[in-house]
Amino acid sequence: MSEVPVPTDPADALAAVAALRRLADRLEDAAVEQAMRVGWGWPRVAEALGVTRQAVYKKHAQRLIAAGVKLRRREG
């Protein structure tokens, strides 16, 4: 694997990290919402993200409810 080019100015490098984190968070929000809208349950979303069901629920449930997404209680 080749090295990732890092800006020589630490301020630039850290700003890039912060921007990537914001982008990753927005992408995760959109992907979780899409998955829930097409019927995925919390366990499946959690597995896809590599986290626990509880973690994904805690992070996304309130926002999804506010957006009018119908949440599944159990997969079956």
C-alpha positions in Angstrom: 0.0 0.0 0.0 1.4 3.4 -0.9 1.6 6.2 1.6 -1.1 8.8 1.7 0.2 12.3 0.9 -0.1 14.5 4.0 0.0 18.2 3.8 3.3 19.6 5.2 1.5 22.2 7.2 -0.1 20.5 10.3 -3.0 23.0 10.2 -3.8 22.0 6.6 -3.5 18.3 7.5 -5.8 18.6 10.5 -8.3 20.6 8.6 -8.4 17.9 6.0 -9.0 15.3 8.6 -11.9 17.3 10.1 -13.4 17.8 6.6 -13.2 14.1 5.9 -14.9 13.2 9.2 -17.8 15.6 8.4 -18.1 14.1 5.0 -18.1 10.6 6.4 -20.7 11.5 9.0 -23.0 12.9 6.3 -22.5 9.9 4.1 -23.3 7.5 7.0 -26.5 9.5 7.9 -27.7 9.3 4.3 -26.8 5.6 3.9 -28.5 4.6 7.2 -31.6 6.5 6.3 -31.7 4.9 2.9 -31.3 1.4 4.4 -34.0 2.0 6.9 -36.4 3.4 4.3 -36.0 0.2 2.2 -36.7 -2.0 5.2 -33.4 -2.9 6.8 -33.4 -3.5 10.5 -31.0 -2.2 13.1 -28.9 -5.4 13.3 -28.3 -5.4 9.5 -27.3 -1.8 9.5 -25.1 -2.3 12.5 -23.4 -5.3 10.9 -22.7 -3.3 7.7 -21.1 -0.5 9.7 -19.1 -2.8 11.9 -20.8 -1.5 15.1 -23.3 -2.8 17.6 -27.1 -2.4 17.1 -27.3 -0.3 20.2 -24.6 2.1 18.9 -26.3 2.6 15.5 -29.7 3.0 17.2 -28.3 5.6 19.6 -26.6 7.6 16.9 -29.4 7.6 14.3 -32.9 6.8 15.8 -33.9 10.2 16.9 -32.9 11.9 13.6 -34.7 9.2 11.6 -37.9 9.5 13.6 -37.8 13.3 13.2 -37.4 12.7 9.4 -40.5 10.5 9.4 -38.7 7.2 8.7 -40.7 4.2 9.9 -38.3 2.1 12.1 -38.5 -1.6 12.4 -38.6 -3.0 15.9 -37.3 -6.5 15.1 -36.0 -8.3 12.1 -37.8 -11.5 11.4 
